[in-house]
Amino acid sequence: MSVFQEILLVRNTLIIVLVPLAALPILFIDGSKDTMIFSFSCLSFALTIERWNLHRRIALGCLLLTGSSPKWLTLGFMVPTWFLSMWVNNTSATAMMIPVASAVLKQLAELESAQASDKFGEDSNNTHQKELAQMADDSEDDQQGESSSPHLDKKRPDSGVRHSEHDAEAMQDAISISGSSEFRRLCKALSLCVCYSATIGGTASLTGTGTNLVMQGQADEVFATYHLDSGVNFLTWIICCLPMSFTCLVIAWIWLVFHFFGLREVLRFSCGDKTATEATRSIVRKELHKLGPITFAEKVIIGHFILMLTLWLTMKMPGGFGWGQIFQPGFVSNSTTGVIVIASLFVFPSNTKNKATGSPEPLMTWQYLQDNYPWQIWMLLGGAFAMASSCQKSGLSAWFGARLTAVASLEPWLMLLLLSLSISFMTEITSNVATVSILAPIMAQLAISLQVNPLYLLYATALTCSMAFMLPVATAPNAIVFATGYIKIKDMVKAGLILNVLCVVTMCIFISTWFTFILGLDVLPPEMLLGEAEVNLTQTNISSSARAPKQSVAATENSTDLFLTNLPI
């Protein structure tokens, strides 16, 4: 493809697709604004961050602040991975951090090997000097008239060779023992902390993972049936889910350190050995040196990110404030902001000249987007929305919801806990997006039948589908970490089983307290209550009208018999 053709393709894409999506709401003309467009803009911006290695610079900068002890080294990998997975794909965040973790582990292994060599070298010299002194004393006692030099010259070479072979074998054994215990546990802990923090970070923001977007689309559809706004947007998700996600991150960190290194390491506050800390930081500095100084493109992307985040947070604010109030209700959404920022990335120069044309290259090109965009994720989201819509319109969700009304006798928090635990273990062997797309309409119908706010169960369904830590097939981050070879399935099951339960319980506590306080989940909107009564009344009328013809026929037959009986003959 020539440069001219690429320019035409980008121009046509902006004119036909992106500009109308952003301009129509501004011109007070209703346009197509759905969750698929929002997901497209989020994934495109994440791809721009990955293109210019901004995410790698952020992660390496955070690692410079940590020590070399297992406790702080684990936290040093978890925090940047958790933060990045809020904005970029969980798979990309994991794939970026794993090579850095492997490089750090390799450097620590070499440092430990060198320390073991030095230690055994010192022990060998001390032992050799003691034996020489002992041989000199023996020669003086046994052969006082003879010189001890010939005797020592004969014994020294044999003794030196014998000790050298012994020291080499002992050093290898010590390194092997060290690698099979603490160092091997460190490899497992660092590997699991990366994939677990990436999964937990995906729950902190609306753009973190596909299950969040599916839940938002389903919530909007359910509330739109009653002419209501679901209230699920970027701001409310951050306010509700960010504290919960951070709490789960701290729990996961403490649990991994306790599971692999014991309670003593959890209670220790030292940063570790200074030599090991400096060796770890040297690896990070070397990686940062490869990236070079921060570029103009990275600064511009940071500016776009701050702008997009500010627009998202201020679009609909509590109390009826926000720039979204300028337009008619329903005319602007999160996708509007995303499309405006993405359109700017296609035209904003990166200060890097194109080799073919010599002109500045934009921050994002259509060719790069086309070649690297995760189209499979986007199509998976589209299929999930189609599946959820078919479940709702076919009546399958209502049928399942009616069958689950047996849990109505339980307390709401207990019902939430049991359903969440069931979903958590189910999603270990099924696709997270597919699971939430099937269960979301069912849970919404169940909540309305029980006169509970649908968001009470929809939030639990979406967040629980992300709490999958036990098996490599549960999530893509788990599969990437398992492929490194540092861990086995039994290691992931042992660590992930307890973490599954801990995170699900934490999530249920937050939904029953913090979420309920912020969103009022303890109250069912009156429109839904009236709508449910109208549906029941309609079903009763339909049943009555179905029985009415039979009653009319019976009445007609009785009247005919009575008429024939009273006829004069």
Order of alpha helices (4+ residues) and beta strands (2+ residues): alpha-alpha-alpha-alpha-alpha-alpha-alpha-alpha-alpha-alpha-alpha-alpha-alpha-alpha-beta-beta-alpha-alpha-alpha-alpha-alpha-alpha-alpha-alpha-alpha-alpha
